[in-house]
Amino acid sequence: MVVVRRLLVVLLALVVGGSTARGAEALWQAGVARAVITPEQNLWMAGYGGRTHPAEGKLHDLWVKALALQDAGGRRVVVVSTDLLGIPQSIYENTVKSLKGKFGLDRADIMLHSSHTHCGPVLRGALYDVYPLDDAQRKLIEEYSARLEQTIVQTVGKALEDLKPARLEAAEGTTDFAVNRRNNLEPEVPRLREENALKGPVDHTVPVLAVRSPEGSLRAVVFGYACHNTTLSFYQWCGDYAGFAQLDLEKRHPQAIAMFFMGCGADQNPLPRRTVELCEKYGGMLAEAVDRVLSGKMRELKPEIRTAVEMVTLRLGDPPSREELQKIAAGNDYRARWAKRLLGELKAGNELRRTYPYPVQAWKLDDQLWIALGGEVVVDYALGFKKLFGERTWVAGYANDVMAYIPSLRVLEEDVPPRASSRWGYEGNTSMVVYGLPAHRWADDIEQRITDAARRLVEEVTR
């Protein structure tokens, strides 16, 4: 009888111990970290071509934040959010290389987000034609960009060091301050709102990823929204509505880090705008939408993640002729600086680039699909991919490398001169000059190439 009892105790211990071990294996590992990236010097601010001088101070700090995740199989990934207009190609490539060398992370396992605030700094090699930058300012921008790269890598390292058991949950909310700027005149938006007469496609979804301790306390929340961060246009560093939303959520949840990613909001604006009060209001609306999701029923995600990435070759449209560049170069604005630079390249015997390596990325966290696209992506991609891949699909724009606007075929066709509307033309035809690319538009197959790549990647992560 004693022997039987002892055997039962041993068996019970094995069962309980095995169950506990399996329970531990069934949890995610998550780590978080953050660092201030507010420029210490008054650099030029990125986003608005009409600015005439560098920054004059800050409304609140800019941040880089990192979330490291490890699934039950030991696969590690990192999500990085930044209060920046966009991460340019050089910073993306340098960061990917450093994270591979230091931590063994592959490109597919690194997702870099920029909030697209228009109250952040100009970065290396991006928008250099837009502003009359002298050598001293270029030097400051180069030095800040190098420090930024180091800070991103260090912050990711701290997040990886912070890995501990966690549970992940996903759900979606909504908020409605985003307005399609191609279809609605800004002065008319208040009236159109009252009349419920706003036009054009929008995506008011608020994706929410909650990272909780095994006991249920919130450690981090990653959330998105498809709308330009263009409420403010002054000369102070600020994260715009996304910055206020993160501050609001961290005030509501003092032990948690809040991280924002931009959806496909290239043709969406927060309207009306231009005041700090409106910016705080929109940030509060977004934070409230996230908080409603956090307090409601969310889907728990099993600790399984698959990742894939592809650098898609996108073709540029016809290059400007030498005669066209000479005519534009006679002016005295950013287009003239663009034309003079391209003429200099031609004079040096260099060919103008005709393609661009474009990042398309797919993650699958249990049953949650997350697609990340580079550039300023119009809303058609999010709406189309949700139909294509299912409602449990999140689509981020402004991810990894922001090199230009990314129009859909619809927008490209609308923006062919002569245009039916004076509001059309920027996303699909004239914005590439701002980013310095040697064309006025992308080739007409841009949407097809991106969609085909997304299909391949989704098939890979769901196989």
C-alpha positions in Angstrom: 0.0 0.0 0.0 2.9 2.3 0.9 4.6 1.5 -2.4 1.4 2.1 -4.3 1.0 5.5 -2.5 4.6 6.4 -3.3 4.1 5.5 -7.0 0.9 7.6 -7.1 2.8 10.6 -5.6 5.6 10.1 -8.2 3.2 9.8 -11.1 1.3 12.9 -9.8 4.5 14.8 -9.6 5.5 13.8 -13.1 2.0 14.8 -14.5 2.0 18.1 -12.7 5.6 18.8 -13.6 5.1 17.9 -17.2 2.0 20.0 -17.4 3.8 22.9 -15.9 6.7 22.5 -18.3 4.3 22.3 -21.3 2.5 25.3 -20.0 5.8 27.3 -19.9 6.7 26.1 -23.4 3.3 27.3 -24.6 3.9 30.9 -23.6 5.6 33.6 -25.7 8.7 35.3 -24.5 8.5 39.1 -24.8 10.8 42.0 -24.1 10.5 45.8 -24.4 12.7 48.8 -24.4 12.7 52.4 -25.5 14.9 55.5 -25.9 14.5 59.1 -26.6 15.5 60.2 -30.2 14.6 63.9 -29.9 17.4 65.8 -31.8 19.6 67.8 -29.4 20.3 70.4 -32.1 17.8 72.3 -34.2 17.8 70.2 -37.4 15.6 70.8 -40.4 12.2 69.2 -40.0 10.9 66.7 -42.5 7.5 66.6 -44.2 6.4 70.0 -45.3 8.1 71.6 -48.3 7.1 75.1 -47.2 9.3 75.2 -44.1 11.9 77.9 -44.2 14.2 77.2 -41.2 15.2 74.4 -38.7 13.2 73.4 -35.6 12.8 75.7 -32.7 12.2 73.3 -29.8 9.9 70.5 -28.8 6.3 70.0 -27.7 7.1 66.5 -26.5 9.9 63.9 -27.0 10.3 61.6 -30.0 10.9 57.9 -29.3 12.2 54.7 -30.6 10.6 51.7 -29.0 11.2 48.0 -29.5 9.2 44.8 -28.8 11.1 41.5 -29.0 9.1 38.3 -29.3 10.2 34.7 -29.2 7.8 31.8 -30.0 7.7 28.3 -28.5 10.1 27.1 -31.1 12.7 29.7 -30.2 12.2 32.0 -33.3 12.9 35.6 -32.4 11.5 38.7 -34.1 11.6 42.4 -33.3 9.0 45.2 -33.9 10.4 48.7 -33.8 8.3 51.9 -33.7 9.8 55.4 -34.3 8.4 58.9 -34.2 9.9 59.7 -37.6 8.6 60.8 -41.0 10.1 57.7 -42.6 13.1 55.4 -42.4 15.2 55.9 -45.5 16.9 53.1 -47.4 20.4 53.6 -46.0 19.2 53.5 -42.3 17.1 50.4 -43.1 20.0 48.6 -44.7 22.5 49.5 -42.0 20.1 48.6 -39.2 19.3 45.2 -40.8 23.0 44.5 -41.2 23.8 45.5 -37.6 21.0 43.4 -36.1 22.1 40.4 -38.1 25.7 40.7 -37.0 24.9 41.4 -33.3 21.8 39.2 -32.7 21.5 36.9 -35.6 18.2 38.4 -36.8 17.3 37.9 -40.4 15.7 40.7 -42.5 12.4 38.9 -42.4 12.4 39.0 -38.6 12.9 42.8 -38.4 9.9 45.1 -38.8 10.8 48.8 -38.6 7.9 51.3 -38.4 7.8 55.0 -38.8 4.8 57.0 -37.6 5.2 59.6 -40.4 5.0 62.6 -38.1 5.7 65.8 -40.0 7.4 67.2 -36.9 10.4 65.0 -36.9 13.9 65.5 -38.4 15.2 65.2 -41.9 17.4 62.0 -42.2 20.3 61.0 -44.2 19.7 61.0 -48.0 16.0 61.7 -47.7 14.3 64.9 -48.9 17.6 66.6 -49.5 16.3 68.3 -52.6 13.3 69.7 -50.7 15.1 72.1 -48.3 18.0 74.5 -48.9 20.4 72.6 -46.8 23.9 74.0 -46.4 27.0 71.9 -45.6 26.7 72.5 -41.9 23.1 71.3 -41.8 23.9 68.2 -43.9 26.7 67.4 -41.4 24.3 67.6 -38.5 21.8 65.4 -40.3 24.4 62.8 -41.1 25.6 62.8 -37.5 22.1 62.5 -36.1 21.3 59.6 -38.6 24.4 57.7 -37.5 23.4 58.1 -33.8 19.8 57.0 -34.7 21.1 53.8 -36.2 23.1 53.0 -33.1 20.1 53.9 -30.8 17.8 51.6 -32.7 20.2 48.7 -32.5 20.9 49.3 -28.8 17.2 49.5 -28.0 16.5 46.2 -29.8 19.4 44.7 -27.8 17.8 45.8 -24.6 14.4 44.4 -25.6 16.0 41.0 -26.4 17.7 41.1 -22.9 14.3 41.7 -21.4 12.7 38.5 -22.7 10.3 36.9 -20.2 7.1 34.8 -20.4 4.2 36.6 -21.9 0.8 36.1 -23.5 -0.2 37.8 -26.8 -3.7 38.9 -27.7 -5.1 40.5 -30.8 -8.3 42.4 -31.8 -9.5 45.5 -33.7 -11.3 48.7 -32.8 -12.3 51.7 -34.8 -12.1 55.5 -34.8 -13.1 57.9 -37.5 -11.0 61.1 -37.7 -9.2 60.0 -40.9 -10.7 61.6 -44.1 -9.8 60.8 -47.7 -8.0 63.9 -48.7 -8.3 63.3 -52.4 -12.1 63.3 -52.3 -12.9 66.0 -49.7 -11.9 69.6 -49.6 -10.4 70.4 -46.3 -12.5 73.6 -45.5 -15.7 71.6 -46.3 -14.9 68.6 -44.0 -16.8 69.9 -40.9 -20.0 70.4 -42.9 -19.6 67.1 -44.7 -19.1 65.3 -41.4 -22.4 66.8 -40.0 -24.2 65.8 -43.2 -22.6 62.3 -43.2 -21.4 63.1 -46.7 -17.7 62.4 -46.7 -16.5 60.6 -49.8 -13.8 58.3 -50.8 -12.3 55.0 -49.4 -11.1 55.0 -45.8 -9.8 52.4 -43.3 -10.9 53.3 -39.8 -9.7 50.0 -38.3 -7.5 50.2 -35.2 -5.5 46.9 -35.0 -4.3 46.2 -31.4 -1.7 43.7 -30.2 -1.6 43.3 -26.5 1.4 41.9 -24.7 0.6 40.7 -21.2 2.4 39.0 -18.3 1.2 35.4 -17.6 -0.9 36.9 -14.8 -2.6 39.3 -17.2 -0.9 42.7 -16.5 -0.3 44.8 -19.7 3.4 45.1 -20.6 3.1 46.6 -24.1 0.4 47.5 -26.7 1.1 47.8 -30.4 -1.6 49.6 -32.4 -2.1 51.1 -35.8 -4.2 53.6 -37.8 -4.3 54.6 -41.4 -4.0 58.4 -41.4 -1.3 60.9 -42.1 0.3 62.4 -39.0 -0.2 65.9 -40.3 -2.3 67.6 -37.7 0.5 70.0 -36.8 2.8 72.0 -39.1 4.8 74.2 -36.7 8.5 74.1 -35.8 8.5 72.0 -32.7 9.5 68.3 -32.4 6.3 66.3 -31.8 4.9 62.9 -32.6 1.6 64.5 -33.8 -1.6 62.6 -33.0 0.2 59.2 -32.8 2.6 60.7 -30.2 -0.3 62.0 -28.1 -2.0 58.6 -28.4 1.0 56.8 -27.1 1.4 59.3 -24.2 -2.3 58.9 -23.4 -2.1 55.1 -23.3 1.1 55.1 -21.2 -0.7 57.4 -18.8 -3.6 55.0 -18.6 -1.3 52.0 -18.3 1.9 53.2 -16.5 3.6 49.9 -16.5 3.2 49.4 -20.3 4.9 50.7 -23.5 2.7 51.9 -26.2 3.9 51.5 -29.8 2.3 53.0 -33.0 2.4 51.8 -36.6 1.0 53.6 -39.6 -1.5 51.9 -41.8 -2.1 52.6 -45.4 -2.8 56.3 -44.9 -1.0 58.0 -47.7 -4.3 59.5 -49.0 -5.8 60.1 -45.6 -5.6 63.2 -43.4 -6.8 64.1 -39.9 -9.4 66.8 -40.7 -9.9 69.5 -39.5 -6.3 70.1 -38.3 -3.5 72.7 -37.6 -4.0 73.2 -33.8 -2.5 71.4 -30.8 -6.0 71.0 -29.3 -7.1 69.0 -32.3 -3.9 67.0 -32.3 -4.5 66.0 -28.6 -8.2 65.3 -29.4 -7.3 62.9 -32.2 -4.6 61.2 -30.1 -7.2 60.8 -27.3 -9.7 59.4 -29.8 -7.2 56.8 -30.9 -6.1 56.0 -27.4 -9.8 55.5 -26.3 -10.3 53.2 -29.3 -7.3 51.1 -28.2 -8.4 51.1 -24.6 -11.9 49.8 -25.5 -10.2 46.9 -27.3 -7.9 46.2 -24.3 -10.9 46.1 -21.9 -12.9 43.9 -24.2 -12.6 40.3 -25.5 -9.4 39.7 -27.4 -8.1 36.5 -29.2 -5.2 34.9 -27.5 -2.4 34.0 -30.0 -0.5 30.7 -29.7 3.3 31.2 -29.6 3.8 30.4 -33.2 5.3 32.9 -35.7 6.4 32.6 -39.3 8.1 35.4 -41.3 9.0 36.2 -44.8 10.2 39.2 -46.8 10.9 40.0 -50.4 12.7 42.9 -52.0 10.5 43.5 -55.0 11.8 45.2 -58.1 9.5 48.1 -58.8 9.9 49.9 -62.1 9.9 53.7 -62.4 7.9 55.5 -65.1 9.6 57.3 -68.0 12.6 59.4 -66.9 12.5 63.1 -67.5 14.4 64.2 -70.6 17.5 66.4 -70.4 15.5 69.2 -72.0 12.8 69.0 -69.4 15.4 68.9 -66.6 17.1 72.0 -68.0 13.8 73.9 -68.1 12.9 72.9 -64.5 16.4 73.7 -63.3 15.9 77.3 -64.3 13.5 77.8 -61.4 14.2 78.5 -57.7 12.4 75.8 -55.7 12.9 72.2 -54.7 12.0 71.0 -58.2 14.9 73.1 -59.5 17.3 71.5 -57.0 16.0 68.1 -58.0 16.6 68.8 -61.7 20.1 70.3 -61.2 21.1 67.2 -59.2 19.9 64.9 -61.9 21.6 66.9 -64.6 24.8 66.6 -62.6 24.5 62.9 -62.6 24.0 62.8 -66.3 26.9 65.1 -66.9 29.1 62.7 -64.8 28.1 59.9 -67.1 25.8 58.2 -64.7 22.5 56.6 -65.8 19.4 57.6 -64.0 18.0 54.6 -62.0 15.0 52.8 -63.5 14.0 50.5 -60.7 13.8 50.4 -56.9 14.2 47.4 -54.4 10.9 47.6 -52.5 10.4 45.7 -49.2 7.2 43.6 -48.8 7.0 41.6 -45.5 4.6 39.1 -44.0 4.4 37.8 -40.5 1.9 35.2 -39.2 1.5 35.2 -35.4 -0.7 32.2 -34.9 -3.8 33.1 -37.0 -3.0 36.8 -37.2 -1.5 37.9 -40.5 0.5 41.1 -40.5 1.7 42.6 -43.9 4.2 45.4 -43.9 4.8 47.6 -47.0 7.4 50.2 -47.6 6.7 53.7 -48.7 3.6 55.9 -48.3 0.9 53.4 -49.2 -2.6 54.5 -50.3 -5.6 52.9 -48.6 -6.6 50.7 -51.5 -3.8 48.2 -50.5 -5.2 47.7 -47.0 -8.8 47.3 -48.2 -7.7 45.0 -51.1 -5.4 42.8 -49.0 -8.1 42.3 -46.4 -10.5 41.0 -49.1 -7.7 38.9 -50.5 -6.3 37.3 -47.4 -9.1 37.6 -44.9 -10.3 39.9 -42.1 -7.6 38.8 -39.8 -5.1 40.7 -41.8 -3.3 43.9 -40.7 -1.6 46.0 -43.3 1.1 48.5 -42.3 2.5 51.1 -44.6 5.6 53.3 -44.0 7.5 50.2 -42.9 11.2 49.5 -43.2 12.0 51.8 -46.1 10.0 55.0 -47.0 11.1 56.0 -50.5 8.0 57.6 -52.1 4.3 57.4 -52.3 2.9 54.0 -53.3 -0.2 54.5 -55.4 -2.7 51.9 -56.5 -3.5 51.5 -60.2 -6.7 53.5 -59.5 -4.8 56.4 -58.1 -2.2 56.2 -60.9 -5.0 56.4 -63.5 -6.7 59.3 -61.8 -3.5 61.2 -61.6 -2.7 61.1 -65.4 -3.0 64.7 -66.7 -5.3 66.2 -67.5 -6.9 65.3 -64.2 -10.6 65.4 -63.5 -9.9 67.0 -60.1 -7.4 69.6 -59.0 -6.9 67.6 -55.8 -5.5 64.7 -57.7 -1.9 64.3 -58.8 0.3 64.3 -55.8 0.1 60.6 -54.7 0.3 59.2 -58.2 2.3 61.7 -60.2 4.2 64.5 -58.6 5.4 63.3 -55.2 8.4 61.3 -56.5 10.3 64.5 -57.1 10.0 65.3 -53.4 11.7 62.0 -52.6 14.4 62.6 -55.3 13.5 59.7 -57.6 14.2 60.4 -61.3 10.7 60.0 -62.6 7.3 61.7 -62.1 5.4 58.4 -61.5 5.8 54.7 -61.0 5.2 52.2 -63.9 1.6 51.1 -64.2 2.3 47.6 -62.9 3.3 48.7 -59.4 0.1 47.4 -57.7 0.3 44.1 -59.5 4.0 43.6 -58.5 3.3 44.4 -54.9 0.2 42.2 -54.8 2.0 39.3 -56.4 4.8 39.5 -53.9 2.3 39.7 -51.0 0.6 36.5 -52.4 3.9 34.7 -52.4 4.8 35.7 -48.9 1.4 34.9 -47.4 1.5 31.5 -49.0 5.0 31.0 -47.5 4.0 32.0 -44.0 0.7 30.0 -44.1 2.0 26.8 -45.7 
